[in-house]
Amino acid sequence: MGSIATTRQVQAPVARVFDVIAHIENFQKAVPGIVGIEFLSETRSGLGTRFRETRRMGKREATCDLEVTEYEPEQHVRIVSNAGGTTWDTVFRVTTKGDGTELSMVMNDKPYKLLAKLFTPLIRPMVRKAVEKDMDDVKQFCESE
């Protein structure tokens, strides 16, 4: 099992930052790499929301299904995905820091298939780079409005 953790100081209120990370339509607006969203549940926001996300990764597109498994308004949201034989478990947290917000994200990967156990450690640096870019995009988006 591996882990990626990153934090950004965002000059925007907690409510604004949480609204972007916890609602996939807003997250998609903030992160240009997300090129498609399809809801898989009646729930569109909060606990139990399931959706399919398509991202541009270089010249290719990758699609995965995700589910919101924890949702505490203006505190944290947990999103879990099973893709390619690995469970990806991501928690975003927001806390007031000075006159802005501290946005933190921890992503744990747990490969459960043989090939995933071999390849997940190899792709982790690419995933880290993508996650860091997402966090930069969210910061810029939240601070621009």
Secondary structure, DSSP 8 states (H G I E B T S, - for coil): -EEEEEEEEESS-HHHHHHHHHSHHHHHHH-TTEEEEEE-SS--SSTT-EEEEEEEETTEEEEEEEEEEEEETTTEEEEEEEETTEEEEEEEEEEEETTEEEEEEEEEEEE-SHHHHHHHHHHHHHHHHHHHHHHHHHHHHHHH-
